[in-house]
Amino acid sequence: MTNGEKDIIKNKLIQWGQTDVLIVEKQKEIEELREKINSKKFDIMIPEYKRRIRLLEKEIKTLLRESTDIYDFLLTIGGRERDIIYYRYKDGIKWELVAKKTGLSRIQCFRVHNKAVEKLWDFWNKR
C-alpha cells in the first residue's frame, strides 16, 4: 500500500468521523436555500439555489453511503482493529487514550491501525 493510498483511506475515516456534523451542516444549508426560494425575494438566483440543493443532496447521499460502507467493513475485522478505528476516528480520541482503552502500547496501536487501514483499502477496492 502506498502512502497516497493510505492517505486516501485516512481521509475517508476522518470524514466518516465527522459525517453526522457534515450532514447537519448540509441540511441546514438546504433549508436556508429553500427558504430563499420560497421567499421569492431573489428570483434571479432561484435556479442557482436549486442547483446547489441538488449538489448538497448528492453530497449527503455520498456521505451516508460511504459511512455505511465503513460500518460494513468494521463488521468484518477483529475487535481490536475495530475498536482502534472507532476510537480514533468516530470518537476522535488521541492515540494515548486509544492505547489505554485497548490495553496496547501506542506502537502496537499504530501497527493494528495500519493493518486495519490496509484491510479497508482492499475492502474499498473490492466493492
Secondary structure, 3 states (H helix, E strand, C coil): CCHHHHHHHHHHHHHHHCHHHHHHHHHHHHHHHHHHHHHCCCHHHHHHHHHHHHHHHHHHHHHHHHHHHHHHHHCCCCHHHHHHHHHHHHCCCCHHHHHHHHCCCHHHHHHHHHHHHHHHHHHHHHC
